[in-house]
Amino acid sequence: MAATLRIQSDWSQALRRDEGEAWLSCRSPGKPTLYGSLTRRGLSTEGIPDITASEGFVVGEVTKKSILISCPHENVSTKFLAPYTTFSRIHQKSITCLDISSGGGLGVSTSTDGTMKIWQATNGEIRRLLEGHVYDVNCCRFFPSGLVVLSGGMDAQLKIWSAEDASCVVTFKGHKGGILDTAIVDRGRNVLSCSRDGTARLWDCGKSSCLGVIADCGSPINGIAVGTADDSVNLGTPEKAPSEREIGTEGKILLLAREDKKLQGVGLQSRQPVFLFDGSDAFNCCTFLSSTYFLAGTQDGNIYQLDVRNTNAPIQIIHRSGAPVLSLFPYRDGFIASQGDGTCFIIQQDLDYVIDLTEADCDPVYKVAPWEKQIYTCCRDGVVRRYQLGDL
């Protein structure tokens, strides 16, 4: 495991004034943590802060919203990125999930205040209130069209909404426990859900019916992801002919992030098990990087990268802290991850440094939603943050 550079979350505020100071740390497994500080000495003629680091750390590129820090002793560099803007008036309490429409114009989010809202992605202005779930809404996402929303709640109901008039057009019932995650197959004629009841189900949107139980694990399924499997992977054969209402399930594999420390792969059309991987703790989330590689995050802070062709051993295990990994999302040639200690970071193959999205303090960052060069995050503190990545 590589060394991890950390900076206090409100660094951009701390360095806004002359002689302002922010604290640094560099932690490497099995070694004493190195501590240091950043100090602002003034502004350049372009209005960029002039920042120096204490011994053992080096300041690289500095902009009004970012700073690149290196620790040569541990051969690690991190670019810390402050939010471009924040929206604090969308919800009154913790925001547990969010998504951005395919066109980037709208956001949808759910909160422990019991509401689900659609809002303008540029300024956070509320456009629609989606009412109909009983108890908390756990997950929400846009269909590829950007005009329809899929949600799942603690009431064990899965609902489809019009983003244009906030009407609930379909309600699916069949789960026996709260729905924890959803996925959309291709353009959205079929959708998937997983639940505390230990099942993952496939639904037909046109007929408002359940097409089948894809898996019954006997343990809560915290997260799912669907992807096209590499041609060399044996996805199994269906025991009976698939329904004509199943659209786009052939050649797909469903990942199941399970509470019982297991990560499972299932052939979506065949319903047959493909692999079962044992992790270090409960799996919270999973995502595909390609038809070959995928990621899964655990409650004890591990991010496993695996090859679907051979899941006997992970390609690598990334561990930046012991906080739960709450969200994973592919981004460019890498991925974004968020954790329960307020950290949110991007790892890309073509960059020799990690990008840290800062200022969530110690509040869990529950979900990330990228759109082009922007990334939105939602947090226990009830704030949506938008980061502008620019030309990284």
ChimeraX attribute file (.defattr): number of C-alpha atoms within 10 A of each C-alpha:
attribute: neighborCount
match mode: 1-to-1
recipient: residues
	/A:1	10
	/A:2	13
	/A:3	18
	/A:4	20
	/A:5	25
	/A:6	18
	/A:7	21
	/A:8	17
	/A:9	20
	/A:10	15
	/A:11	22
	/A:12	22
	/A:13	13
	/A:14	18
	/A:15	20
	/A:16	15
	/A:17	15
	/A:18	15
	/A:19	14
	/A:20	17
	/A:21	22
	/A:22	20
	/A:23	18
	/A:24	19
	/A:25	17
	/A:26	23
	/A:27	18
	/A:28	17
	/A:29	12
	/A:30	6
	/A:31	9
	/A:32	9
	/A:33	13
	/A:34	16
	/A:35	17
	/A:36	15
	/A:37	17
	/A:38	23
	/A:39	20
	/A:40	19
	/A:41	16
	/A:42	17
	/A:43	14
	/A:44	9
	/A:45	7
	/A:46	7
	/A:47	10
	/A:48	13
	/A:49	21
	/A:50	16
	/A:51	22
	/A:52	16
	/A:53	20
	/A:54	14
	/A:55	10
	/A:56	15
	/A:57	24
	/A:58	16
	/A:59	18
	/A:60	15
	/A:61	10
	/A:62	16
	/A:63	13
	/A:64	13
	/A:65	15
	/A:66	20
	/A:67	21
	/A:68	19
	/A:69	24
	/A:70	20
	/A:71	20
	/A:72	11
	/A:73	10
	/A:74	17
	/A:75	9
	/A:76	19
	/A:77	23
	/A:78	22
	/A:79	23
	/A:80	24
	/A:81	23
	/A:82	24
	/A:83	21
	/A:84	14
	/A:85	15
	/A:86	15
	/A:87	17
	/A:88	14
	/A:89	13
	/A:90	22
	/A:91	22
	/A:92	15
	/A:93	19
	/A:94	22
	/A:95	28
	/A:96	23
	/A:97	25
	/A:98	27
	/A:99	26
	/A:100	24
	/A:101	22
	/A:102	16
	/A:103	12
	/A:104	16
	/A:105	13
	/A:106	23
	/A:107	25
	/A:108	28
	/A:109	27
	/A:110	28
	/A:111	25
	/A:112	19
	/A:113	15
	/A:114	18
	/A:115	21
	/A:116	27
	/A:117	21
	/A:118	25
	/A:119	20
	/A:120	16
	/A:121	19
	/A:122	13
	/A:123	12
	/A:124	18
	/A:125	15
	/A:126	17
	/A:127	17
	/A:128	18
	/A:129	16
	/A:130	22
	/A:131	14
	/A:132	15
	/A:133	21
	/A:134	12
	/A:135	15
	/A:136	19
	/A:137	29
	/A:138	25
	/A:139	25
	/A:140	27
	/A:141	25
	/A:142	24
	/A:143	22
	/A:144	16
	/A:145	12
	/A:146	19
	/A:147	16
	/A:148	20
	/A:149	23
	/A:150	22
	/A:151	27
	/A:152	27
	/A:153	23
	/A:154	20
	/A:155	18
	/A:156	24
	/A:157	23
	/A:158	28
	/A:159	21
	/A:160	23
	/A:161	22
	/A:162	17
	/A:163	22
	/A:164	12
	/A:165	12
	/A:166	18
	/A:167	16
	/A:168	18
	/A:169	12
	/A:170	16
	/A:171	18
	/A:172	17
	/A:173	14
	/A:174	12
	/A:175	21
	/A:176	15
	/A:177	18
	/A:178	22
	/A:179	30
	/A:180	25
	/A:181	25
	/A:182	26
	/A:183	22
	/A:184	20
	/A:185	22
	/A:186	15
	/A:187	12
	/A:188	21
	/A:189	17
	/A:190	23
	/A:191	23
	/A:192	25
	/A:193	26
	/A:194	32
	/A:195	27
	/A:196	22
	/A:197	19
	/A:198	20
	/A:199	22
	/A:200	26
	/A:201	19
	/A:202	25
	/A:203	25
	/A:204	19
	/A:205	20
	/A:206	11
	/A:207	11
	/A:208	16
	/A:209	17
	/A:210	17
	/A:211	19
	/A:212	16
	/A:213	17
	/A:214	22
	/A:215	23
	/A:216	14
	/A:217	17
	/A:218	13
	/A:219	16
	/A:220	24
	/A:221	33
	/A:222	23
	/A:223	29
	/A:224	27
	/A:225	23
	/A:226	24
	/A:227	22
	/A:228	17
	/A:229	22
	/A:230	18
	/A:231	11
	/A:232	9
	/A:233	16
	/A:234	14
	/A:235	24
	/A:236	16
	/A:237	12
	/A:238	13
	/A:239	10
	/A:240	7
	/A:241	9
	/A:242	15
	/A:243	10
	/A:244	6
	/A:245	15
	/A:246	18
	/A:247	17
	/A:248	16
	/A:249	20
	/A:250	15
	/A:251	18
	/A:252	20
	/A:253	28
	/A:254	28
	/A:255	28
	/A:256	30
	/A:257	27
	/A:258	29
	/A:259	22
	/A:260	17
	/A:261	18
	/A:262	20
	/A:263	26
	/A:264	21
	/A:265	24
	/A:266	22
	/A:267	27
	/A:268	28
	/A:269	26
	/A:270	22
	/A:271	20
	/A:272	19
	/A:273	18
	/A:274	21
	/A:275	17
	/A:276	15
	/A:277	14
	/A:278	16
	/A:279	21
	/A:280	15
	/A:281	18
	/A:282	22
	/A:283	31
	/A:284	26
	/A:285	27
	/A:286	29
	/A:287	25
	/A:288	24
	/A:289	19
	/A:290	15
	/A:291	17
	/A:292	18
	/A:293	16
	/A:294	19
	/A:295	22
	/A:296	28
	/A:297	33
	/A:298	29
	/A:299	22
	/A:300	20
	/A:301	24
	/A:302	23
	/A:303	25
	/A:304	21
	/A:305	22
	/A:306	22
	/A:307	17
	/A:308	22
	/A:309	17
	/A:310	12
	/A:311	16
	/A:312	13
	/A:313	13
	/A:314	16
	/A:315	12
	/A:316	13
	/A:317	17
	/A:318	13
	/A:319	19
	/A:320	21
	/A:321	16
	/A:322	14
	/A:323	19
	/A:324	22
	/A:325	31
	/A:326	26
	/A:327	26
	/A:328	27
	/A:329	21
	/A:330	20
	/A:331	19
	/A:332	15
	/A:333	12
	/A:334	14
	/A:335	18
	/A:336	23
	/A:337	24
	/A:338	29
	/A:339	28
	/A:340	23
	/A:341	18
	/A:342	20
	/A:343	24
	/A:344	26
	/A:345	20
	/A:346	22
	/A:347	19
	/A:348	17
	/A:349	11
	/A:350	10
	/A:351	12
	/A:352	11
	/A:353	17
	/A:354	19
	/A:355	23
	/A:356	25
	/A:357	27
	/A:358	25
	/A:359	22
	/A:360	24
	/A:361	15
	/A:362	16
	/A:363	17
	/A:364	24
	/A:365	30
	/A:366	24
	/A:367	25
	/A:368	25
	/A:369	23
	/A:370	19
	/A:371	15
	/A:372	13
	/A:373	13
	/A:374	14
	/A:375	20
	/A:376	22
	/A:377	27
	/A:378	28
	/A:379	27
	/A:380	20
	/A:381	18
	/A:382	21
	/A:383	21
	/A:384	26
	/A:385	22
	/A:386	24
	/A:387	20
	/A:388	16
	/A:389	17
	/A:390	8
	/A:391	5
	/A:392	8
